[in-house]
Amino acid sequence: MQISHMNKGDGDTSYAKNSLFQNKILSLSSSMVECAIDKIMSEVHPKSMEVADLGCSSGPNSLTKVYEIIHIVDVVSRRMGLPIPELRVSLNDLPCNDFNLVFEMLPELYNKVNNDYGIESCYVCGVPGSFYGRLFPNNSLHFVHSSMSLHWLSQVPLDLEPSVGSHINKENIYISKCSSENVVKAYQRQYQDDMSLFFKLRAKEIVVGGRMVLSFLGRRSPEPRATEACYNCEILSLALMSMALDGLIEKEKIDSFNLPSYLPSQEEVEHEIEKQGSFKVERVEGFEMEHIKDPNNLNETTGSLIAKILRSVMEPMFMSHFQFKLEMSDELFVRFVKLYDHRISQAEFLSFVWVFSLSKKMD
């Protein structure tokens, strides 16, 4: 929990400066969010609406969805001829998240909401903690949103730890096309445990008739070793191994490092929802995502673009585990860019995103 955070601040390698891809994904869920809020307003009739954004991170994206939700509540309320309910929006992420950067942007959000909609009764607060733990009182939330967070696990799968002095996922930092069945099963067990807990806890916190809209990286293939699920991590592993071969890092450090992440299939997600039993799947959509170039740097290679995104998200984990200084992190991602751009000239690769809309069933 101390190292699972994006790069802080607003420097060149920060998440705030390198999250155009995540911003695009936010827009994918807009129609589902509008439908969910419409149902909440018409069926639950809240006079005060409690909203939570799980995994809000920092930077400009943190408040983008908050503003959109406020806009939708205003539109739906006017259409139904109802007074606009008071809104309380809880921004959640791990305690080490850069909440200061988020809070600095709040006055601008309040002014914009007041000027655009005349809404003054909107309250935004931070709620630090893991969404794999309890965060809110029973039956308190009407709407939960989460974007680009639920493919992160609560921890590295324990089964990957060496039991007899030998790591089972050598030379890889995630599942790869050559991973053993034991590696795949370790990740699947951790994902199943985490998602089971996630839905169990949200079932306690969300009112009957409440809704969730969840978007996250995933895969279409039933095979966890499919290229679409592990391409970027395989290239990162190769970049790290090239540094080990050049004596810049120890190979054992690579063998002992595994990302706490898992990209699920639709069937895996639906299985956990059905098994827990408190939520109904209202709608599912999958999107193949192109990576968005910075309009100020249109000549940037795809490898360089992906490297910036991955660095802004993963660098704290690499810095902690490998004890990198800044120049070593620079070297890792320079090597990643060269490997990626060489491979991308041979085969195009796109990320895949799932968006789920769920409703809380009657008890």
C-alpha positions as CSV (number, residue, x, y, z in Angstrom):
1,M,0.0,0.0,0.0
2,Q,3.0,2.3,0.4
3,I,4.3,1.9,-3.2
4,S,1.1,1.2,-5.2
5,H,0.5,4.7,-6.4
6,M,1.0,6.7,-9.6
7,N,3.9,9.1,-10.1
8,K,3.0,12.2,-8.0
9,G,3.0,15.9,-8.9
10,D,2.8,17.3,-12.3
11,G,6.3,16.8,-13.7
12,D,7.2,15.2,-17.1
13,T,6.9,11.6,-15.8
14,S,3.9,12.2,-13.6
15,Y,0.5,10.5,-14.0
16,A,-1.1,13.9,-14.3
17,K,0.9,14.6,-17.4
18,N,0.6,11.1,-18.9
19,S,-3.0,10.0,-18.5
20,L,-4.7,10.9,-21.9
21,F,-5.4,7.2,-22.4
22,Q,-7.1,6.9,-19.1
23,N,-9.1,10.0,-19.9
24,K,-10.3,8.5,-23.1
25,I,-11.5,5.4,-21.2
26,L,-13.5,7.7,-18.9
27,S,-15.6,8.7,-21.8
28,L,-16.4,5.1,-22.7
29,S,-18.7,4.7,-19.7
30,S,-20.7,8.0,-20.1
31,S,-23.9,6.4,-21.5
32,M,-23.8,3.7,-18.8
33,V,-23.3,6.3,-16.1
34,E,-26.3,8.4,-17.4
35,C,-28.5,5.3,-17.6
36,A,-27.5,4.3,-14.0
37,I,-28.2,7.7,-12.6
38,D,-31.5,7.9,-14.4
39,K,-32.6,4.6,-12.8
40,I,-31.4,5.7,-9.3
41,M,-33.3,9.0,-9.6
42,S,-36.5,7.3,-10.9
43,E,-36.5,4.2,-8.7
44,V,-34.7,5.2,-5.4
45,H,-35.7,8.9,-5.3
46,P,-32.8,10.1,-3.2
47,K,-33.0,13.5,-1.6
48,S,-29.3,13.3,-0.9
49,M,-27.2,11.2,-3.3
50,E,-24.0,9.5,-2.1
51,V,-21.5,8.8,-4.9
52,A,-18.1,7.1,-4.6
53,D,-15.2,7.1,-7.2
54,L,-13.0,4.1,-6.3
55,G,-9.4,4.4,-7.5
56,C,-9.6,8.1,-8.3
57,S,-5.9,8.6,-8.6
58,S,-4.6,12.2,-9.1
59,G,-4.3,14.8,-11.8
60,P,-7.0,16.2,-14.1
61,N,-8.8,12.9,-14.6
62,S,-9.7,12.7,-10.9
63,L,-12.4,15.3,-11.1
64,T,-13.5,14.8,-14.8
65,K,-16.0,12.1,-13.9
66,V,-17.2,14.0,-10.9
67,Y,-18.2,17.0,-13.1
68,E,-19.8,14.7,-15.6
69,I,-21.9,13.0,-12.8
70,I,-23.0,16.4,-11.5
71,H,-24.0,17.3,-15.0
72,I,-26.0,14.1,-15.5
73,V,-27.8,14.5,-12.1
74,D,-28.7,18.1,-13.2
75,V,-30.0,16.9,-16.6
76,V,-32.0,14.0,-15.2
77,S,-33.5,16.1,-12.4
78,R,-34.7,18.8,-14.8
79,R,-36.2,16.1,-17.1
80,M,-38.1,14.6,-14.2
81,G,-39.1,17.9,-12.8
82,L,-37.4,17.0,-9.5
83,P,-35.2,19.2,-7.3
84,I,-31.5,18.5,-7.6
85,P,-30.5,16.3,-4.7
86,E,-27.6,17.2,-2.5
87,L,-24.5,15.5,-3.8
88,R,-21.7,14.0,-1.7
89,V,-18.8,12.6,-3.8
90,S,-16.2,10.5,-2.0
91,L,-12.9,10.2,-3.9
92,N,-11.1,7.0,-2.9
93,D,-7.6,5.7,-3.4
94,L,-4.8,4.2,-1.4
95,P,-3.4,6.5,1.4
96,C,-0.2,7.1,-0.6
97,N,-2.2,8.6,-3.5
98,D,-1.4,12.3,-4.3
99,F,-4.6,13.6,-2.7
100,N,-3.0,17.1,-2.3
101,L,-3.0,17.6,-6.1
102,V,-6.7,16.6,-6.2
103,F,-7.7,18.9,-3.4
104,E,-5.9,21.8,-5.1
105,M,-8.2,21.5,-8.0
106,L,-11.4,21.4,-5.9
107,P,-12.1,25.2,-5.8
108,E,-12.0,25.3,-9.7
109,L,-14.6,22.4,-9.7
110,Y,-16.9,24.1,-7.2
111,N,-16.8,27.4,-9.2
112,K,-17.5,25.6,-12.5
113,V,-20.4,23.6,-11.0
114,N,-21.9,26.7,-9.4
115,N,-21.5,28.8,-12.6
116,D,-22.8,26.1,-15.0
117,Y,-25.6,24.7,-12.9
118,G,-26.1,27.0,-9.9
119,I,-25.5,23.9,-7.7
120,E,-24.0,24.8,-4.3
121,S,-24.9,21.7,-2.4
122,C,-22.1,19.5,-3.7
123,Y,-19.5,18.2,-1.3
124,V,-16.4,16.4,-2.3
125,C,-14.2,14.5,0.1
126,G,-11.2,12.1,0.1
127,V,-11.5,8.6,1.5
128,P,-8.1,6.9,1.7
129,G,-8.0,3.1,1.9
130,S,-8.1,0.0,-0.3
131,F,-11.4,-0.9,-2.0
132,Y,-10.6,-4.4,-1.0
133,G,-11.6,-3.3,2.5
134,R,-14.6,-1.6,4.0
135,L,-14.8,2.1,3.1
136,F,-18.4,3.3,3.8
137,P,-21.3,2.7,6.2
138,N,-24.0,0.1,5.4
139,N,-26.5,1.1,2.8
140,S,-25.0,4.5,2.3
141,L,-24.0,4.7,-1.4
142,H,-26.3,5.2,-4.4
143,F,-23.7,5.2,-7.1
144,V,-20.2,3.8,-7.4
145,H,-17.9,4.5,-10.3
146,S,-14.4,3.0,-10.9
147,S,-12.2,3.5,-13.9
148,M,-8.9,1.7,-14.7
149,S,-8.5,0.4,-11.2
150,L,-10.0,-3.1,-10.8
151,H,-7.3,-4.9,-12.8
152,W,-5.0,-4.1,-9.9
153,L,-4.9,-6.8,-7.2
154,S,-4.7,-6.3,-3.5
155,Q,-1.2,-7.9,-3.5
156,V,1.2,-10.0,-5.5
157,P,-0.2,-13.6,-5.5
158,L,1.3,-15.4,-2.5
159,D,1.6,-18.6,-4.5
160,L,4.3,-16.9,-6.6
161,E,6.6,-16.6,-3.5
162,P,9.3,-19.3,-3.5
163,S,8.5,-22.3,-1.3
164,V,11.7,-24.1,-1.8
165,G,14.1,-21.3,-2.6
166,S,13.2,-21.0,-6.3
167,H,10.9,-18.5,-8.0
168,I,8.3,-20.0,-10.3
169,N,7.9,-17.0,-12.6
170,K,11.5,-16.4,-13.6
171,E,12.5,-13.7,-16.1
172,N,8.9,-12.4,-16.1
173,I,7.1,-9.7,-14.2
174,Y,3.6,-10.9,-15.1
175,I,1.9,-13.8,-16.9
176,S,3.6,-14.4,-20.3
177,K,2.9,-16.6,-23.2
178,C,5.4,-19.1,-21.8
179,S,4.2,-19.0,-18.2
180,S,3.5,-22.3,-16.4
181,E,0.1,-23.3,-15.4
182,N,1.1,-22.7,-11.7
183,V,1.8,-19.0,-12.5
184,V,-1.5,-18.6,-14.2
185,K,-3.4,-20.3,-11.4
186,A,-1.7,-18.2,-8.8
187,Y,-2.9,-15.0,-10.5
188,Q,-6.4,-16.4,-11.0
189,R,-6.8,-17.4,-7.4
190,Q,-5.7,-14.0,-6.2
191,Y,-8.1,-12.3,-8.7
192,Q,-11.0,-14.5,-7.6
193,D,-10.3,-13.8,-3.9
194,D,-10.1,-10.0,-4.5
195,M,-13.2,-9.7,-6.6
196,S,-15.2,-11.9,-4.3
197,L,-14.3,-9.6,-1.5
198,F,-14.9,-6.4,-3.6
199,F,-18.4,-7.4,-4.5
200,K,-19.2,-8.6,-0.9
201,L,-18.1,-5.3,0.6
202,R,-19.8,-3.1,-2.0
203,A,-23.0,-5.1,-1.4
204,K,-23.0,-3.9,2.2
205,E,-22.3,-0.3,1.3
206,I,-24.7,0.2,-1.6
207,V,-28.4,0.7,-1.2
208,V,-30.9,-1.6,-2.9
209,G,-31.4,-0.3,-6.4
210,G,-28.0,1.4,-6.3
211,R,-25.7,1.1,-9.3
212,M,-22.0,0.6,-10.1
213,V,-20.2,1.4,-13.4
214,L,-16.8,-0.3,-13.6
215,S,-14.2,0.0,-16.3
216,F,-10.9,-1.8,-16.4
217,L,-8.3,-3.4,-18.6
218,G,-9.1,-7.0,-19.6
219,R,-9.0,-9.4,-22.5
220,R,-11.4,-11.0,-25.0
221,S,-9.6,-14.3,-25.1
222,P,-10.4,-17.0,-22.5
223,E,-6.6,-17.6,-22.3
224,P,-4.8,-15.5,-19.7
225,R,-1.6,-16.0,-21.7
226,A,-3.1,-14.3,-24.8
227,T,-1.0,-11.5,-26.3
228,E,-3.6,-8.9,-25.6
229,A,-3.2,-9.5,-21.9
230,C,0.5,-9.6,-21.5
231,Y,2.2,-7.8,-24.4
232,N,3.4,-4.7,-22.6
233,C,4.7,-6.7,-19.6
234,E,6.5,-9.1,-21.8
235,I,8.5,-6.2,-23.3
236,L,9.1,-4.7,-19.9
237,S,10.5,-8.1,-18.8
238,L,12.8,-8.2,-21.9
239,A,14.0,-4.7,-21.1
240,L,14.8,-5.7,-17.6
241,M,16.6,-8.9,-18.7
242,S,18.7,-6.9,-21.1
243,M,19.8,-4.7,-18.2
244,A,20.6,-7.8,-16.2
245,L,22.7,-9.2,-19.0
246,D,24.6,-5.9,-19.1
247,G,25.2,-6.1,-15.3
248,L,23.1,-3.2,-14.4
249,I,20.7,-5.1,-12.2
250,E,20.6,-8.6,-10.6
251,K,18.7,-11.3,-12.4
252,E,17.3,-12.5,-9.0
253,K,15.6,-9.2,-8.6
254,I,13.7,-9.8,-11.8
255,D,12.8,-13.3,-10.8
256,S,11.4,-12.1,-7.5
257,F,9.3,-9.2,-9.0
258,N,5.7,-9.8,-10.0
259,L,3.1,-7.1,-10.8
260,P,0.0,-7.2,-8.6
261,S,-2.3,-7.0,-11.6
262,Y,-4.7,-9.3,-13.6
263,L,-6.5,-8.6,-16.9
264,P,-9.7,-10.7,-16.8
265,S,-12.1,-12.0,-19.4
266,Q,-15.8,-11.2,-19.4
267,E,-16.6,-14.7,-18.3
268,E,-14.3,-14.4,-15.3
269,V,-15.8,-11.1,-14.1
270,E,-19.4,-12.4,-14.6
271,H,-18.5,-15.6,-12.7
272,E,-17.5,-13.6,-9.6
273,I,-20.6,-11.4,-9.8
274,E,-22.9,-14.4,-10.0
275,K,-21.0,-16.3,-7.3
276,Q,-21.3,-13.4,-4.9
277,G,-25.0,-12.9,-5.8
278,S,-25.8,-9.3,-4.8
279,F,-25.6,-7.6,-8.1
280,K,-27.2,-8.0,-11.5
281,V,-25.3,-7.3,-14.7
282,E,-27.3,-4.6,-16.6
283,R,-24.9,-4.1,-19.5
284,V,-21.4,-5.0,-20.7
285,E,-19.4,-3.5,-23.4
286,G,-15.8,-4.2,-24.6
287,F,-13.6,-1.7,-26.4
288,E,-10.4,-2.1,-28.4
289,M,-8.4,1.0,-27.6
290,E,-5.9,2.8,-29.6
291,H,-3.3,4.8,-27.7
292,I,-3.7,8.5,-28.0
293,K,-0.8,10.7,-29.0
294,D,-0.1,14.0,-27.3
295,P,-1.4,16.7,-29.7
296,N,1.8,18.6,-28.9
297,N,4.0,15.7,-30.0
298,L,2.3,13.9,-32.9
299,N,5.6,12.5,-34.2
300,E,6.1,10.5,-31.0
301,T,6.5,6.8,-31.6
302,T,4.0,4.3,-30.1
303,G,6.7,2.8,-27.9
304,S,7.6,6.2,-26.4
305,L,3.9,6.9,-25.8
306,I,3.3,3.5,-24.1
307,A,6.5,3.9,-22.1
308,K,5.3,7.3,-20.6
309,I,2.0,5.7,-19.6
310,L,3.6,2.7,-18.0
311,R,6.3,4.7,-16.3
312,S,3.7,7.1,-14.7
313,V,1.8,4.1,-13.3
314,M,4.5,1.6,-12.5
315,E,7.7,3.5,-11.7
316,P,7.2,3.7,-7.9
317,M,7.0,-0.2,-7.8
318,F,10.2,-0.5,-9.9
319,M,12.0,2.1,-7.9
320,S,11.1,0.3,-4.6
321,H,11.9,-3.2,-5.7
322,F,15.0,-2.7,-7.8
323,Q,16.3,0.3,-5.7
324,F,16.5,2.3,-8.9
325,K,17.9,5.7,-9.1
326,L,16.3,8.0,-11.6
327,E,18.9,7.3,-14.3
328,M,18.3,3.6,-14.0
329,S,14.6,4.1,-14.5
330,D,15.4,6.3,-17.6
331,E,17.5,3.4,-18.9
332,L,14.7,0.8,-18.4
333,F,12.2,2.8,-20.4
334,V,14.7,3.8,-23.1
335,R,15.2,0.0,-23.7
336,F,11.4,-0.6,-23.6
337,V,10.9,2.0,-26.3
338,K,13.5,0.4,-28.6
339,L,12.0,-3.1,-28.1
340,Y,8.4,-2.0,-28.5
341,D,9.0,0.1,-31.6
342,H,10.9,-2.8,-33.2
343,R,8.0,-5.2,-32.5
344,I,5.2,-2.9,-33.3
345,S,6.5,-2.6,-36.8
346,Q,5.8,-6.3,-37.2
347,A,2.4,-6.5,-35.5
348,E,0.0,-3.8,-34.3
349,F,-1.2,-4.2,-30.6
350,L,-4.2,-2.5,-29.0
351,S,-5.4,-2.5,-25.4
352,F,-8.8,-3.9,-24.5
353,V,-11.2,-2.4,-21.9
354,W,-14.3,-3.8,-20.3
355,V,-17.1,-1.6,-19.0
356,F,-19.7,-3.2,-16.7
357,S,-22.9,-1.7,-15.4
358,L,-24.4,-3.4,-12.3
359,S,-27.4,-2.9,-10.1
360,K,-27.9,-4.0,-6.5
361,K,-30.5,-6.6,-6.1
362,M,-33.3,-6.8,-3.5
363,D,-32.1,-8.6,-0.4
